[in-house]
Amino acid sequence: MDMNWPNENWHPIGDISDIPLRGARCVKTPQGKIAVFRTAENEVFAIEDHCPHKGGPLSQGIVHAKAVTCPLHNWVISLETGKALGADEGEVRTIQVLNEDGRLFIALESLMMAAE
C-alpha cells in the first residue's frame, strides 16, 4: 500500500472484482450502510446507501456514468459529490475510496468525522 496514506485510517472492504461493472455492494459500518459502486470505466465510489428523498437503497439503483438512479423514485445522485442532480435537491455523504491494485479500502476517518 502507498505509504503516503495514513494506513490506520483505511479499512479493507474487498476486491474490485467483488463488484460487477455498473453495480454496487454494501458495507456495514458503525455509522450505517455504505454503498460502494463500480462504474463501467472501473472507477469506484462510496456513498451512504440511502437516497436523500425517501431513503431508497441506492445500492440497488442503476449505475450510469458517475451517477446512480434511486430504484424508488428515480432521483439521480452523483457518485462524485453525493448531490442530487437535475431539479432535485438533497445529498448523501461521500466516503473516500482507495484502490490499490484492485484491493479496495474506505477511509474510516471520513466516516467518523461525518458522524460527529
JOMO-V632459 format. One record per residue. RES is the residue in one small letter. PHI is phi in degrees with one decimal (NA if undefined). PSI is psi in degrees with one decimal (none if undefined). Layout:
res:RES phi:PHI psi:PSI
res:RES phi:PHI psi:PSI
This chain:
res:m phi:NA psi:148.4
res:d phi:-62.1 psi:121.4
res:m phi:-72.8 psi:-8.2
res:n phi:-73.0 psi:-18.1
res:w phi:-85.6 psi:142.3
res:p phi:-73.9 psi:90.5
res:n phi:-50.9 psi:-37.6
res:e phi:-67.2 psi:-15.7
res:n phi:-93.1 psi:-4.5
res:w phi:-104.5 psi:130.4
res:h phi:-109.9 psi:123.4
res:p phi:-67.4 psi:136.6
res:i phi:-124.9 psi:5.2
res:g phi:125.3 psi:-160.1
res:d phi:-114.0 psi:150.5
res:i phi:-57.6 psi:-30.7
res:s phi:-69.0 psi:-13.2
res:d phi:-71.9 psi:-16.6
res:i phi:-111.8 psi:123.3
res:p phi:-67.3 psi:153.5
res:l phi:-55.7 psi:138.4
res:r phi:55.6 psi:36.7
res:g phi:-134.0 psi:-172.3
res:a phi:-150.0 psi:163.6
res:r phi:-141.2 psi:159.8
res:c phi:-104.9 psi:146.7
res:v phi:-124.9 psi:125.6
res:k phi:-88.8 psi:131.0
res:t phi:-128.1 psi:165.0
res:p phi:-59.9 psi:-21.4
res:q phi:-94.5 psi:4.0
res:g phi:122.6 psi:179.8
res:k phi:-80.9 psi:136.7
res:i phi:-114.4 psi:132.6
res:a phi:-97.1 psi:128.2
res:v phi:-111.2 psi:120.9
res:f phi:-109.9 psi:148.4
res:r phi:-123.0 psi:121.9
res:t phi:-82.7 psi:172.8
res:a phi:-63.0 psi:-22.1
res:e phi:-93.9 psi:12.9
res:n phi:67.1 psi:23.1
res:e phi:-85.8 psi:148.2
res:v phi:-121.6 psi:132.7
res:f phi:-132.7 psi:152.9
res:a phi:-132.6 psi:132.2
res:i phi:-141.7 psi:166.4
res:e phi:-59.3 psi:145.0
res:d phi:-91.8 psi:43.4
res:h phi:-148.0 psi:133.6
res:c phi:-67.4 psi:141.1
res:p phi:-69.1 psi:-11.6
res:h phi:-78.7 psi:-68.4
res:k phi:-131.2 psi:15.6
res:g phi:80.6 psi:17.6
res:g phi:-59.0 psi:151.6
res:p phi:-76.5 psi:98.6
res:l phi:-59.6 psi:-29.4
res:s phi:-63.3 psi:-17.1
res:q phi:-99.1 psi:6.3
res:g phi:-83.5 psi:178.7
res:i phi:-93.8 psi:125.1
res:v phi:-91.1 psi:129.4
res:h phi:-145.8 psi:132.7
res:a phi:50.6 psi:-123.5
res:k phi:-113.4 psi:44.4
res:a phi:-145.2 psi:164.9
res:v phi:-133.0 psi:140.5
res:t phi:-100.4 psi:124.8
res:c phi:-62.4 psi:135.8
res:p phi:-72.1 psi:-14.5
res:l phi:-85.5 psi:-54.0
res:h phi:-131.0 psi:17.7
res:n phi:64.2 psi:24.0
res:w phi:-68.2 psi:142.9
res:v phi:-106.3 psi:124.9
res:i phi:-115.9 psi:130.9
res:s phi:-69.8 psi:129.7
res:l phi:-75.3 psi:-22.4
res:e phi:-79.1 psi:-41.8
res:t phi:-110.5 psi:-19.2
res:g phi:80.8 psi:1.5
res:k phi:-90.7 psi:146.8
res:a phi:-67.0 psi:141.0
res:l phi:-103.3 psi:164.8
res:g phi:74.9 psi:-143.9
res:a phi:-79.9 psi:-13.0
res:d phi:-75.7 psi:151.7
res:e phi:-127.0 psi:143.0
res:g phi:138.7 psi:168.1
res:e phi:-159.0 psi:161.0
res:v phi:-119.3 psi:159.0
res:r phi:-79.4 psi:147.4
res:t phi:-100.2 psi:151.3
res:i phi:-121.1 psi:135.2
res:q phi:-66.7 psi:138.4
res:v phi:-123.2 psi:137.4
res:l phi:-114.8 psi:128.4
res:n phi:-112.5 psi:104.7
res:e phi:-107.3 psi:96.3
res:d phi:54.2 psi:40.4
res:g phi:92.4 psi:-14.9
res:r phi:-85.5 psi:130.4
res:l phi:-105.9 psi:142.2
res:f phi:-136.5 psi:145.3
res:i phi:-112.4 psi:152.3
res:a phi:-82.6 psi:105.7
res:l phi:-63.3 psi:-33.5
res:e phi:-59.5 psi:-41.8
res:s phi:-68.6 psi:-29.1
res:l phi:-68.4 psi:-44.2
res:m phi:-64.2 psi:-43.6
res:m phi:-65.6 psi:-38.6
res:a phi:-69.4 psi:-25.1
res:a phi:-81.0 psi:-17.8
res:e phi:-69.2 psi:none
